[in-house]
Amino acid sequence: MDEQKVKSDDNISIGKNIRRIRKSRQIGQTELVRLLQLHGVSITRESLVKIERGIQHIYASQLRAIKEVLDTTYDELLK
């Protein structure tokens, strides 16, 4: 079964929210990618950059892992 992709729209910018939360935690992109990989999520820094810029969809498993690594909520990621 294919994994569900989550797409931002005009009202919700998941990538910008990830970037804002990541920066507030003082975590660099490379460090976040490393932490996600330790959680078993296959992602590259280039993919993270595209997700944060809103030009690449994020997979549900990536979103869940980012929520856990950044110690945040779905509400915070999706607002």
Contact map, one row per residue, 1 for C-alpha under 8 A:
1110000000000000000000000000000000000000000000000000000000000000000000000000000
1111000000000000000000000000000000000000000000000000000000000000000000000000000
1111100000000000000000000000000000000000000000000000000000111000000000000000000
0111110000000000000000000000000000000000000000000000000000110000000000000000000
0011111000000000000000000000000000000000000000000000000011110000000000000000000
0001111100000000000000000000000000000000000000000000000011110000000000000000000
0000111110000000000000000000000000000000000000000000000011000000000000000000000
0000011111111110000000000000000000000000000000000000010010000000000000000000000
0000001111111000000000000000000000000000000000000000000000000000000000000000000
0000000111111000000000000000000000000000000000000000000000000000000000000000000
0000000111111000000000000000000000000000000000000000000000000000000000000000000
0000000111111100000000000000000000000000000000000000000000000000000000000000011
0000000111111111100000000000000000000000000000000000010000000000000000000000011
0000000100011111110000000000000000000000000000000011010000000000000000000000111
0000000100001111111000000000000000000000000000000011110000000000000000000000000
0000000000001111111100000000000000000000000000000001110000000000000000000000000
0000000000001111111110000000000000000000000000000001000000000000000000000001111
0000000000000111111111000000000000000000000000000001000000000000010000000000100
0000000000000011111111100000000000000000000000000001000000000000000000000000000
0000000000000001111111110000000000000000000000000000000000000000000000000000000
0000000000000000111111111000000000000000000000000000000000000000000001000000000
0000000000000000011111111111000100000000000000000000000000000000000001000000000
0000000000000000001111111111000000000000000000000000000000000000000000000000000
0000000000000000000111111110000000000000000000000000000000000000000000000000000
0000000000000000000011111110000000000000000000000000000000000000000001000000000
0000000000000000000001111111000000000000000000000000000000000000000000000000000
0000000000000000000001111111101100000000000000000000000000000000000000000000000
0000000000000000000001100111111100000000000000000000000000000000000000000000000
0000000000000000000000000011111110000000000010011000000000000000000000000000000
0000000000000000000000000001111111000000000010000000000000000000000000000000000
0000000000000000000000000011111111100000000000000000000000000000000000000000000
0000000000000000000001000011111111110000000000000000000000000000000010000000000
0000000000000000000000000000111111111000001110010000000000000000000000000000000
0000000000000000000000000000011111111100000000000000000000000000000000000000000
0000000000000000000000000000001111111110000000000000000000000000000010000000000
0000000000000000000000000000000111111111111000000000000000000100110010000000000
0000000000000000000000000000000011111111111000000000000000000000000000000000000
0000000000000000000000000000000001111111100000000000000000000000000000000000000
0000000000000000000000000000000000111111100000000000000000000000100000000000000
0000000000000000000000000000000000011111110000000000000000000000000000000000000
0000000000000000000000000000000000011111111000000000000000001100100000000000000
0000000000000000000000000000000000011001111100000000000000000000000000000000000
0000000000000000000000000000000010011000111110110000000000000000000000000000000
0000000000000000000000000000000010000000011111110000000000000000000000000000000
0000000000000000000000000000110010000000001111111000000000000000000000000000000
0000000000000000000000000000000000000000000111111100000000000000000000000000000
0000000000000000000000000000000000000000001111111110000100000000000000000000000
0000000000000000000000000000100010000000001111111111000000000000000000000000000
0000000000000000000000000000100000000000000011111111100000000000000000000000000
0000000000000000000000000000000000000000000001111111111100000000000000000000000
0000000000000110000000000000000000000000000000111111111111000000000000000000000
0000000000000111111000000000000000000000000000011111111000000000000000000000000
0000000000000011000000000000000000000000000000001111111100000000000000000000000
0000000100001111000000000000000000000000000000000111111110000000000000000000000
0000000000000000000000000000000000000000000000000111111110000000000000000000000
0000000000000000000000000000000000000000000000100110111111000000000000000000000
0000111100000000000000000000000000000000000000000010011111100000000000000000000
0000111000000000000000000000000000000000000000000010000111110110000000000000000
0011110000000000000000000000000000000000000000000000000011111110000000000000000
0011110000000000000000000000000000000000000000000000000001111111000000000000000
0010000000000000000000000000000000000000100000000000000000111111100000000000000
0000000000000000000000000000000000010000100000000000000001111111110000000000000
0000000000000000000000000000000000000000000000000000000001111111111000000000000
0000000000000000000000000000000000000000000000000000000000011111111100000000000
0000000000000000000000000000000000010010100000000000000000001111111110000000000
0000000000000000010000000000000000010000000000000000000000000111111111000000000
0000000000000000000000000000000000000000000000000000000000000011111111111100100
0000000000000000000000000000000000000000000000000000000000000001111111110000000
0000000000000000000000000000000100110000000000000000000000000000111111110000000
0000000000000000000011001000000000000000000000000000000000000000011111110000000
0000000000000000000000000000000000000000000000000000000000000000001111111000000
0000000000000000000000000000000000000000000000000000000000000000001111111101100
0000000000000000000000000000000000000000000000000000000000000000001000111111100
0000000000000000000000000000000000000000000000000000000000000000001000011111110
0000000000000000000000000000000000000000000000000000000000000000000000001111111
0000000000000000100000000000000000000000000000000000000000000000000000011111111
0000000000000100110000000000000000000000000000000000000000000000001000011111111
0000000000011100100000000000000000000000000000000000000000000000000000000111111
0000000000011100100000000000000000000000000000000000000000000000000000000011111
